[in-house]
Amino acid sequence: MAASGPARRQGLLGTDGLDGLLWIERCSSVHTFGMRYPIDVAYLTRSGRVLDVATMRPGRAGLPRLRARSVLEAPAGVMAGLGVRPGADVGRAPA
């Protein structure tokens, strides 16, 4: 979970992979500049409903989702495997 300012800015930048998901609070858009691998991004409302899911290659800037309050990031293909899609309810970020 990335809740602090520095952790939100760092995200997955500079990593070689991720086992699991990264939840970034207070976030409505992401970029993949400095990433080494493609990622899936799920944009979530405050209540945890999925607004959109996008797969982003390295070196891209994502469009902001105006109602998004947080995002989930994972290596490309993980969201589909977990059934995360628009309209799904993934719950709220852990405290």
CYANA upper distance limits for C-alpha pairs under 8 A (distance plus 0.5 A):
  1 MET  CA     22 LEU  CA      6.07
  1 MET  CA     23 TRP  CA      5.24
  1 MET  CA     24 ILE  CA      6.56
  1 MET  CA     25 GLU  CA      8.34
  2 ALA  CA      7 ALA  CA      5.47
  2 ALA  CA      8 ARG  CA      5.62
  2 ALA  CA     11 GLY  CA      7.43
  2 ALA  CA     22 LEU  CA      7.62
  2 ALA  CA     23 TRP  CA      6.54
  2 ALA  CA     24 ILE  CA      5.23
  2 ALA  CA     25 GLU  CA      6.87
  3 ALA  CA      7 ALA  CA      6.92
  3 ALA  CA      8 ARG  CA      6.71
  3 ALA  CA     24 ILE  CA      6.75
  3 ALA  CA     25 GLU  CA      5.87
  3 ALA  CA     26 ARG  CA      8.23
  4 SER  CA      8 ARG  CA      6.57
  5 GLY  CA      9 ARG  CA      6.69
  6 PRO  CA     10 GLN  CA      6.62
  7 ALA  CA     11 GLY  CA      6.51
  8 ARG  CA     24 ILE  CA      6.43
  8 ARG  CA     25 GLU  CA      7.80
  8 ARG  CA     27 CYS  CA      8.48
 11 GLY  CA     22 LEU  CA      8.08
 11 GLY  CA     24 ILE  CA      7.89
 12 LEU  CA     18 LEU  CA      8.48
 12 LEU  CA     22 LEU  CA      8.42
 12 LEU  CA     35 MET  CA      7.74
 13 LEU  CA     32 THR  CA      8.00
 13 LEU  CA     33 PHE  CA      8.30
 13 LEU  CA     34 GLY  CA      6.32
 13 LEU  CA     35 MET  CA      5.80
 14 GLY  CA     34 GLY  CA      6.90
 14 GLY  CA     35 MET  CA      6.60
 14 GLY  CA     36 ARG  CA      7.65
 15 THR  CA     35 MET  CA      7.78
 15 THR  CA     36 ARG  CA      7.68
 16 ASP  CA     36 ARG  CA      6.86
 16 ASP  CA     37 TYR  CA      7.85
 17 GLY  CA     37 TYR  CA      7.91
 17 GLY  CA     75 PRO  CA      7.52
 18 LEU  CA     74 ALA  CA      7.36
 18 LEU  CA     75 PRO  CA      7.16
 20 GLY  CA     74 ALA  CA      7.11
 21 LEU  CA     72 LEU  CA      6.89
 21 LEU  CA     73 GLU  CA      6.14
 21 LEU  CA     74 ALA  CA      5.41
 22 LEU  CA     72 LEU  CA      6.04
 22 LEU  CA     73 GLU  CA      5.56
 22 LEU  CA     74 ALA  CA      6.98
 23 TRP  CA     70 SER  CA      7.65
 23 TRP  CA     71 VAL  CA      6.35
 23 TRP  CA     72 LEU  CA      5.05
 23 TRP  CA     73 GLU  CA      7.00
 23 TRP  CA     93 ALA  CA      7.62
 24 ILE  CA     70 SER  CA      6.05
 24 ILE  CA     71 VAL  CA      5.80
 24 ILE  CA     72 LEU  CA      6.81
 24 ILE  CA     73 GLU  CA      8.33
 25 GLU  CA     69 ARG  CA      7.17
 25 GLU  CA     70 SER  CA      5.00
 25 GLU  CA     71 VAL  CA      7.26
 25 GLU  CA     93 ALA  CA      8.17
 26 ARG  CA     69 ARG  CA      5.62
 26 ARG  CA     70 SER  CA      5.67
 27 CYS  CA     68 ALA  CA      7.45
 27 CYS  CA     69 ARG  CA      5.93
 27 CYS  CA     70 SER  CA      5.11
 27 CYS  CA     71 VAL  CA      6.73
 28 SER  CA     43 TYR  CA      7.40
 28 SER  CA     64 PRO  CA      5.83
 28 SER  CA     65 ARG  CA      5.96
 28 SER  CA     66 LEU  CA      7.13
 28 SER  CA     67 ARG  CA      8.00
 28 SER  CA     68 ALA  CA      5.36
 28 SER  CA     69 ARG  CA      6.20
 28 SER  CA     70 SER  CA      6.57
 28 SER  CA     71 VAL  CA      7.44
 29 SER  CA     62 GLY  CA      6.40
 29 SER  CA     63 LEU  CA      6.58
 29 SER  CA     64 PRO  CA      4.85
 29 SER  CA     65 ARG  CA      6.99
 29 SER  CA     71 VAL  CA      8.40
 30 VAL  CA     61 ALA  CA      7.02
 30 VAL  CA     62 GLY  CA      6.00
 30 VAL  CA     63 LEU  CA      8.26
 30 VAL  CA     64 PRO  CA      8.14
 31 HIS  CA     59 GLY  CA      7.82
 31 HIS  CA     60 ARG  CA      6.18
 31 HIS  CA     61 ALA  CA      4.75
 31 HIS  CA     62 GLY  CA      6.05
 32 THR  CA     38 PRO  CA      8.50
 32 THR  CA     56 MET  CA      7.59
 32 THR  CA     57 ARG  CA      7.44
 32 THR  CA     58 PRO  CA      5.38
 32 THR  CA     59 GLY  CA      5.49
 32 THR  CA     60 ARG  CA      5.68
 32 THR  CA     61 ALA  CA      6.87
 33 PHE  CA     58 PRO  CA      6.47
 33 PHE  CA     59 GLY  CA      4.62
 33 PHE  CA     60 ARG  CA      6.59
 33 PHE  CA     61 ALA  CA      7.97
 34 GLY  CA     58 PRO  CA      7.46
 34 GLY  CA     59 GLY  CA      7.10
 35 MET  CA     58 PRO  CA      5.64
 35 MET  CA     59 GLY  CA      7.40
 36 ARG  CA     58 PRO  CA      6.74
 37 TYR  CA     57 ARG  CA      7.29
 37 TYR  CA     58 PRO  CA      6.51
 37 TYR  CA     75 PRO  CA      7.89
 38 PRO  CA     55 THR  CA      7.43
 38 PRO  CA     56 MET  CA      5.98
 38 PRO  CA     57 ARG  CA      4.77
 38 PRO  CA     58 PRO  CA      6.14
 38 PRO  CA     75 PRO  CA      6.77
 38 PRO  CA     76 ALA  CA      5.94
 39 ILE  CA     55 THR  CA      6.12
 39 ILE  CA     56 MET  CA      5.89
 39 ILE  CA     57 ARG  CA      7.15
 39 ILE  CA     73 GLU  CA      7.05
 39 ILE  CA     74 ALA  CA      6.00
 39 ILE  CA     75 PRO  CA      4.84
 39 ILE  CA     76 ALA  CA      4.75
 39 ILE  CA     77 GLY  CA      8.31
 40 ASP  CA     53 VAL  CA      7.39
 40 ASP  CA     54 ALA  CA      6.13
 40 ASP  CA     55 THR  CA      4.80
 40 ASP  CA     56 MET  CA      6.76
 40 ASP  CA     72 LEU  CA      8.49
 40 ASP  CA     73 GLU  CA      6.20
 40 ASP  CA     74 ALA  CA      5.77
 40 ASP  CA     75 PRO  CA      6.32
 40 ASP  CA     76 ALA  CA      5.23
 40 ASP  CA     77 GLY  CA      7.18
 40 ASP  CA     78 VAL  CA      7.53
 40 ASP  CA     79 MET  CA      6.92
 41 VAL  CA     53 VAL  CA      6.01
 41 VAL  CA     54 ALA  CA      5.73
 41 VAL  CA     55 THR  CA      6.71
 41 VAL  CA     56 MET  CA      7.95
 41 VAL  CA     71 VAL  CA      6.98
 41 VAL  CA     72 LEU  CA      6.14
 41 VAL  CA     73 GLU  CA      5.23
 41 VAL  CA     74 ALA  CA      7.24
 41 VAL  CA     79 MET  CA      8.50
 42 ALA  CA     50 VAL  CA      6.93
 42 ALA  CA     51 LEU  CA      7.90
 42 ALA  CA     52 ASP  CA      6.30
 42 ALA  CA     53 VAL  CA      4.82
 42 ALA  CA     54 ALA  CA      7.07
 42 ALA  CA     71 VAL  CA      5.91
 42 ALA  CA     72 LEU  CA      5.56
 42 ALA  CA     73 GLU  CA      7.12
 42 ALA  CA     79 MET  CA      8.23
 42 ALA  CA     84 VAL  CA      8.11
 42 ALA  CA     85 ARG  CA      8.27
 43 TYR  CA     50 VAL  CA      6.28
 43 TYR  CA     51 LEU  CA      5.99
 43 TYR  CA     52 ASP  CA      5.87
 43 TYR  CA     53 VAL  CA      6.83
 43 TYR  CA     65 ARG  CA      7.60
 43 TYR  CA     68 ALA  CA      6.10
 43 TYR  CA     69 ARG  CA      8.08
 43 TYR  CA     70 SER  CA      6.71
 43 TYR  CA     71 VAL  CA      5.10
 43 TYR  CA     72 LEU  CA      7.22
 44 LEU  CA     48 GLY  CA      5.82
 44 LEU  CA     49 ARG  CA      5.91
 44 LEU  CA     50 VAL  CA      5.10
 44 LEU  CA     51 LEU  CA      6.12
 44 LEU  CA     52 ASP  CA      8.06
 44 LEU  CA     67 ARG  CA      8.43
 44 LEU  CA     68 ALA  CA      5.55
 44 LEU  CA     69 ARG  CA      6.47
 44 LEU  CA     70 SER  CA      5.80
 44 LEU  CA     71 VAL  CA      6.15
 44 LEU  CA     72 LEU  CA      8.20
 45 THR  CA     49 ARG  CA      5.82
 45 THR  CA     50 VAL  CA      7.08
 45 THR  CA     51 LEU  CA      7.31
 45 THR  CA     67 ARG  CA      6.64
 45 THR  CA     68 ALA  CA      5.30
 45 THR  CA     69 ARG  CA      5.75
 45 THR  CA     70 SER  CA      7.30
 46 ARG  CA     68 ALA  CA      7.67
 46 ARG  CA     69 ARG  CA      5.87
 46 ARG  CA     70 SER  CA      7.73
 46 ARG  CA     92 ARG  CA      7.72
 47 SER  CA     91 GLY  CA      6.93
 47 SER  CA     92 ARG  CA      6.28
 48 GLY  CA     89 ASP  CA      6.17
 48 GLY  CA     90 VAL  CA      5.78
 48 GLY  CA     91 GLY  CA      4.93
 48 GLY  CA     92 ARG  CA      5.40
 48 GLY  CA     93 ALA  CA      8.07
 49 ARG  CA     86 PRO  CA      8.20
 49 ARG  CA     87 GLY  CA      6.47
 49 ARG  CA     88 ALA  CA      6.19
 49 ARG  CA     89 ASP  CA      4.86
 49 ARG  CA     90 VAL  CA      6.65
 49 ARG  CA     91 GLY  CA      7.50
 50 VAL  CA     84 VAL  CA      8.02
 50 VAL  CA     85 ARG  CA      6.94
 50 VAL  CA     86 PRO  CA      5.33
 50 VAL  CA     87 GLY  CA      5.71
 50 VAL  CA     88 ALA  CA      5.88
 50 VAL  CA     89 ASP  CA      6.72
 50 VAL  CA     90 VAL  CA      7.67
 51 LEU  CA     65 ARG  CA      8.45
 51 LEU  CA     67 ARG  CA      8.46
 51 LEU  CA     68 ALA  CA      7.63
 51 LEU  CA     86 PRO  CA      5.56
 51 LEU  CA     87 GLY  CA      6.81
 52 ASP  CA     85 ARG  CA      7.29
 52 ASP  CA     86 PRO  CA      5.46
 53 VAL  CA     79 MET  CA      8.37
 53 VAL  CA     84 VAL  CA      8.19
 53 VAL  CA     85 ARG  CA      6.63
 53 VAL  CA     86 PRO  CA      7.09
 55 THR  CA     76 ALA  CA      6.65
 55 THR  CA     77 GLY  CA      8.44
 56 MET  CA     60 ARG  CA      7.20
 56 MET  CA     62 GLY  CA      8.19
 56 MET  CA     76 ALA  CA      8.26
 74 ALA  CA     78 VAL  CA      6.70
 74 ALA  CA     79 MET  CA      7.66
 77 GLY  CA     81 GLY  CA      6.93
 78 VAL  CA     82 LEU  CA      6.75
 79 MET  CA     83 GLY  CA      6.64
 79 MET  CA     84 VAL  CA      5.53
 79 MET  CA     85 ARG  CA      7.93
 80 ALA  CA     84 VAL  CA      6.36
 80 ALA  CA     85 ARG  CA      7.72
 84 VAL  CA     88 ALA  CA      6.74
 84 VAL  CA     90 VAL  CA      8.29
